[in-house]
Structures are given as C-alpha cells and as structure tokens.
Amino acid sequence: MNKKPQWFLIKTEQEYNEALARYRVIKYSTAGEKDHQEKLLLVHLIENYENSLWDLPEVDPIEMIKIRMEDFGYKATDLAAVYGDKGTVSKVLNYKQPLSLTMIRKFSKLLHLPASALLKEYAIS
C-alpha cells in the first residue's frame, strides 16, 4: 500500500527535489480529486523554499535573464527554442523590444526565476 508522504517546511535541496518530483506527478489534479490538497500545499512549500533562496540582484529583467543564461550555459538559441522566434528573442536581449507576457512565463520557468522579477520596468533603446 502506498503511503502518502507527510510534508513539512522544505529546508534542504533534497527535500526540494522530492517536493518538485511529487508535484510533477500530481500537478494536473483538480478540486475534488484526492491529490488536490497535497498539490496546493506543495505549491506553497516549494514557493516558500525558492523565495528563501533567491537573493536576486537589483538589475533589470534583461540583465537578470543574461545572468541566468550564463549560470545554465544557455545561448539565445536556447531561449528561442522555448519561445519559438529567434528574431524576437534577439531584439529583447538587445533592448530593442520589451518582454511579452508569454516570454516572461516561458523564461521564468526555463531560467528558474520568479516571474515578478521579469515584470520590472526597464528602458528600451
């Protein structure tokens, strides 16, 4: 018989990875299903842990994207593969075009950045 894990505040990288793995299994559960309450709890615990780790520098969203690209070893083509348009990604990275909401969502997920950090205003040239 599978026993449901008990969740507590996430304090280690291992606990974080376990919570993420479990979340991926139950993320599509909906209200009324047995895993829905656990999913809601995991979202809260994961977010709390991530927010405790992120000490984001005060830089504009494009610089933040570039820093994270360097951290992960990504190139503009990797962002374009996720977004779907190399030209637009290039314009954004060169401050010629602002980030779109779709880009913010996709880049936030890809680069493990809170979407709120990519919403800050910045100058377009």
KOLLO-42620 format. One record per residue (C-alpha): residue in one letter; x negated, y negated, z negated. Coordinates in Angstrom, 3 decimals, always signed. Each point is the difference from the previous one (the first is absolute). Layout:
BEGIN
atom res: a, X: X, Y: Y, Z: Z $
...
END
This chain:
BEGIN
atom res: m, X: +0.000, Y: +0.000, Z: +0.000 $
atom res: n, X: -1.364, Y: -3.436, Z: +0.968 $
atom res: k, X: -0.184, Y: -2.326, Z: -2.953 $
atom res: k, X: +0.390, Y: -3.691, Z: +0.781 $
atom res: p, X: -3.063, Y: -2.023, Z: -1.009 $
atom res: q, X: +0.340, Y: -2.500, Z: -2.794 $
atom res: w, X: -1.214, Y: -3.441, Z: +0.997 $
atom res: f, X: -1.742, Y: -2.499, Z: -2.236 $
atom res: l, X: -1.901, Y: -3.203, Z: +0.698 $
atom res: i, X: -2.617, Y: +0.676, Z: +2.645 $
atom res: k, X: -3.470, Y: -0.617, Z: -1.413 $
atom res: t, X: -2.386, Y: +1.894, Z: +2.291 $
atom res: e, X: -0.647, Y: +0.406, Z: +3.701 $
atom res: q, X: +0.907, Y: +3.697, Z: -0.284 $
atom res: e, X: +3.385, Y: -0.810, Z: -1.580 $
atom res: y, X: +0.532, Y: -2.613, Z: +2.704 $
atom res: n, X: -0.732, Y: +2.511, Z: +2.768 $
atom res: e, X: +2.321, Y: +2.560, Z: -1.598 $
atom res: a, X: +2.778, Y: -2.588, Z: -0.227 $
atom res: l, X: -0.515, Y: -1.008, Z: +3.642 $
atom res: a, X: +0.082, Y: +3.635, Z: +1.108 $
atom res: r, X: +3.239, Y: +0.631, Z: -1.874 $
atom res: y, X: +1.512, Y: -3.238, Z: +1.311 $
atom res: r, X: -0.740, Y: +1.069, Z: +3.581 $
atom res: v, X: +1.960, Y: +3.207, Z: -0.617 $
atom res: i, X: +3.111, Y: -1.735, Z: -1.402 $
atom res: k, X: -0.090, Y: -3.431, Z: +1.628 $
atom res: y, X: +3.059, Y: +0.613, Z: +2.173 $
atom res: s, X: +2.262, Y: +1.099, Z: -2.857 $
atom res: t, X: +3.106, Y: -2.142, Z: -0.337 $
atom res: a, X: +2.297, Y: -0.973, Z: -2.840 $
atom res: g, X: +1.772, Y: +3.037, Z: -1.346 $
atom res: e, X: -2.755, Y: +2.433, Z: +0.912 $
atom res: k, X: -1.941, Y: +1.677, Z: -2.803 $
atom res: d, X: -3.364, Y: -1.636, Z: +0.828 $
atom res: h, X: +1.271, Y: -3.551, Z: +0.420 $
atom res: q, X: -0.603, Y: -1.142, Z: -3.592 $
atom res: e, X: -3.498, Y: +1.475, Z: +0.067 $
atom res: k, X: -0.696, Y: -1.855, Z: +3.262 $
atom res: l, X: +1.064, Y: -3.309, Z: -1.568 $
atom res: l, X: -2.218, Y: +0.629, Z: -3.019 $
atom res: l, X: -2.982, Y: +0.897, Z: +2.184 $
atom res: v, X: +0.393, Y: -3.181, Z: +2.028 $
atom res: h, X: -0.169, Y: -2.016, Z: -3.194 $
atom res: l, X: -2.962, Y: +1.942, Z: -1.450 $
atom res: i, X: -1.985, Y: -0.119, Z: +3.265 $
atom res: e, X: +0.639, Y: -3.708, Z: +0.458 $
atom res: n, X: -1.014, Y: -0.706, Z: -3.597 $
atom res: y, X: -3.260, Y: +1.925, Z: +0.418 $
atom res: e, X: -0.840, Y: -1.659, Z: +3.330 $
atom res: n, X: +0.700, Y: -3.464, Z: -1.399 $
atom res: s, X: -2.291, Y: +0.702, Z: -2.954 $
atom res: l, X: -2.855, Y: +0.857, Z: +2.382 $
atom res: w, X: +0.353, Y: -2.705, Z: +2.559 $
atom res: d, X: -1.932, Y: -3.057, Z: -0.908 $
atom res: l, X: +0.437, Y: -1.654, Z: +3.363 $
atom res: p, X: -2.218, Y: -2.934, Z: +0.921 $
atom res: e, X: +1.535, Y: -3.363, Z: +0.809 $
atom res: v, X: -0.443, Y: +0.207, Z: +3.740 $
atom res: d, X: +2.441, Y: -0.442, Z: +2.818 $
atom res: p, X: +1.831, Y: +3.082, Z: +1.308 $
atom res: i, X: -2.196, Y: +0.351, Z: +3.095 $
atom res: e, X: -3.201, Y: +0.016, Z: -2.044 $
atom res: m, X: +1.606, Y: +2.529, Z: -2.329 $
atom res: i, X: +0.823, Y: +2.219, Z: +2.990 $
atom res: k, X: -3.570, Y: -0.320, Z: +1.269 $
atom res: i, X: -1.417, Y: +0.902, Z: -3.440 $
atom res: r, X: +2.179, Y: +3.104, Z: -0.195 $
atom res: m, X: -0.865, Y: +0.944, Z: +3.586 $
atom res: e, X: -3.649, Y: -0.077, Z: -1.025 $
atom res: d, X: +0.750, Y: +2.001, Z: -3.171 $
atom res: f, X: +1.643, Y: +2.771, Z: +2.053 $
atom res: g, X: -2.289, Y: -0.289, Z: +3.019 $
atom res: y, X: +2.856, Y: -1.049, Z: +2.276 $
atom res: k, X: -0.288, Y: -1.972, Z: +3.216 $
atom res: a, X: +2.606, Y: -2.185, Z: +1.693 $
atom res: t, X: +0.876, Y: +2.989, Z: +2.182 $
atom res: d, X: +1.056, Y: +1.928, Z: -3.122 $
atom res: l, X: +2.416, Y: -2.791, Z: -0.917 $
atom res: a, X: +1.218, Y: -0.128, Z: +3.594 $
atom res: a, X: +0.650, Y: +3.754, Z: -0.087 $
atom res: v, X: +2.285, Y: -0.524, Z: -2.988 $
atom res: y, X: +1.649, Y: -3.164, Z: +1.313 $
atom res: g, X: +0.070, Y: +0.910, Z: +3.670 $
atom res: d, X: -1.395, Y: -3.132, Z: +1.649 $
atom res: k, X: -3.747, Y: -0.668, Z: +0.156 $
atom res: g, X: +0.409, Y: -3.535, Z: +1.388 $
atom res: t, X: +2.269, Y: -1.145, Z: -2.811 $
atom res: v, X: -2.263, Y: +1.520, Z: -2.649 $
atom res: s, X: -2.956, Y: -1.840, Z: +1.542 $
atom res: k, X: +1.899, Y: -3.304, Z: -0.036 $
atom res: v, X: +0.957, Y: +0.496, Z: -3.647 $
atom res: l, X: -3.540, Y: +0.888, Z: -1.076 $
atom res: n, X: -1.275, Y: -3.114, Z: +1.789 $
atom res: y, X: +2.585, Y: -2.308, Z: -1.627 $
atom res: k, X: +1.777, Y: -0.646, Z: +3.298 $
atom res: q, X: +3.297, Y: +1.585, Z: -1.043 $
atom res: p, X: +1.613, Y: +0.576, Z: -3.419 $
atom res: l, X: +0.675, Y: +3.402, Z: -1.471 $
atom res: s, X: +3.467, Y: +1.311, Z: +0.769 $
atom res: l, X: +2.142, Y: +1.756, Z: -2.592 $
atom res: t, X: -0.555, Y: +3.291, Z: +1.830 $
atom res: m, X: -3.767, Y: -0.515, Z: -0.112 $
atom res: i, X: +0.132, Y: -0.819, Z: -3.701 $
atom res: r, X: +1.898, Y: +3.210, Z: -0.712 $
atom res: k, X: -2.261, Y: +2.198, Z: +2.128 $
atom res: f, X: -3.299, Y: -1.570, Z: -1.047 $
atom res: s, X: +1.021, Y: +0.025, Z: -3.659 $
atom res: k, X: +0.514, Y: +3.746, Z: +0.194 $
atom res: l, X: -3.099, Y: +0.697, Z: +2.109 $
atom res: l, X: -2.340, Y: -2.178, Z: -2.057 $
atom res: h, X: +1.537, Y: +0.740, Z: -3.412 $
atom res: l, X: +0.768, Y: -3.650, Z: -0.652 $
atom res: p, X: +3.096, Y: -1.396, Z: -1.665 $
atom res: a, X: +2.199, Y: -1.601, Z: +2.645 $
atom res: s, X: +0.268, Y: -3.079, Z: -2.202 $
atom res: a, X: -3.732, Y: -0.644, Z: +0.511 $
atom res: l, X: +0.577, Y: -0.201, Z: +3.756 $
atom res: l, X: +2.904, Y: -2.437, Z: -0.299 $
atom res: k, X: -2.116, Y: -2.957, Z: -1.118 $
atom res: e, X: -0.144, Y: -2.954, Z: +2.348 $
atom res: y, X: -3.156, Y: -0.607, Z: +1.999 $
atom res: a, X: -1.085, Y: -2.315, Z: +2.806 $
atom res: i, X: +0.358, Y: +0.983, Z: +3.640 $
atom res: s, X: -2.503, Y: -1.540, Z: +2.425 $
END
